[in-house]
Amino acid sequence: MIIESRFNGPPGSGNGGWSAGVFAKAYGGGGPTEVTLRRPPPLDTPLTLAGDQVRDPDGEVIAELRTAEDLEDPVPPVDPATARAAAAAYPGLTDHPFPGCYVCGPQRPDGLRIFPGRLPDGRTAAPFQVPAQVSVATVWAALDCPGGWAVIEAGRPYLLGRIAAHIEALPRPGDECVITGAVVEAVGRKAMVRTSLYGPEGELLGRARATWIAR
């Protein structure tokens, strides 16, 4: 497994959702999978899955995986117009801790360009135009950042620590999808969030539960 440099999150490391999706795909299993990131996933580095651990060439543990329990109910969807309006007010357009993030970075014209803005009830929502090449890792990545932006505040960045996801179906290239996120609980430096991905007809395509940690 290799996390290519273009799939970065913070500078010099892989986007957490994309990396977790790559690891989950290698781990196999048809149900929900949970990935705990122990170190920032290195870029352009051969990684090995040994049992339930992902290791780098030096043997350091990058991530641990396990079959997850059933995920909670999905975050309710919104219509595309509401998602577009929320994205127009995406705070990351003007204040982003990692503006080069492959998923949500405004400085990445070649990225997924998922810009989750807040709804009045505190949820996040964003439209998502599926790229020409779509994979399991694409969906995990899409389910990542909209949860983080439900808790990220100016001057208080968060990083993904753990994510469990289940994909019902891959979206089709070019599909106009909607992603929603919500905070479950925030205590101290940790926040539990949920995200859901919906297809053009409102069908649930995937959902995730994640723990984010304030830096």
Rosetta blueprint (number, residue, H / E / L):
1 M L
2 I L
3 I L
4 E L
5 S H
6 R H
7 F H
8 N E
9 G L
10 P L
11 P L
12 G L
13 S E
14 G E
15 N L
16 G H
17 G H
18 W H
19 S H
20 A H
21 G H
22 V H
23 F H
24 A H
25 K H
26 A H
27 Y H
28 G L
29 G L
30 G L
31 G L
32 P L
33 T E
34 E E
35 V E
36 T E
37 L E
38 R L
39 R L
40 P L
41 P L
42 P E
43 L L
44 D L
45 T L
46 P L
47 L L
48 T E
49 L E
50 A E
51 G L
52 D L
53 Q E
54 V E
55 R E
56 D L
57 P L
58 D L
59 G L
60 E L
61 V E
62 I E
63 A E
64 E E
65 L E
66 R E
67 T E
68 A L
69 E L
70 D L
71 L L
72 E L
73 D L
74 P L
75 V L
76 P L
77 P L
78 V L
79 D L
80 P H
81 A H
82 T H
83 A H
84 R H
85 A H
86 A H
87 A H
88 A H
89 A L
90 Y L
91 P H
92 G H
93 L H
94 T L
95 D L
96 H L
97 P L
98 F L
99 P L
100 G L
101 C L
102 Y L
103 V L
104 C L
105 G L
106 P L
107 Q L
108 R L
109 P L
110 D L
111 G L
112 L L
113 R L
114 I L
115 F L
116 P L
117 G E
118 R E
119 L L
120 P L
121 D L
122 G L
123 R L
124 T E
125 A E
126 A E
127 P E
128 F E
129 Q E
130 V L
131 P L
132 A L
133 Q L
134 V L
135 S L
136 V H
137 A H
138 T H
139 V H
140 W H
141 A H
142 A H
143 L L
144 D L
145 C H
146 P H
147 G H
148 G H
149 W L
150 A L
151 V L
152 I L
153 E E
154 A L
155 G L
156 R E
157 P L
158 Y E
159 L E
160 L E
161 G E
162 R E
163 I E
164 A E
165 A E
166 H E
167 I E
168 E L
169 A L
170 L L
171 P L
172 R L
173 P L
174 G L
175 D L
176 E E
177 C E
178 V E
179 I E
180 T E
181 G E
182 A E
183 V E
184 V E
185 E E
186 A E
187 V E
188 G L
189 R L
190 K E
191 A E
192 M E
193 V E
194 R E
195 T E
196 S E
197 L E
198 Y E
199 G L
200 P L
201 E L
202 G L
203 E L
204 L E
205 L E
206 G E
207 R E
208 A E
209 R E
210 A E
211 T E
212 W E
213 I E
214 A E
215 R L
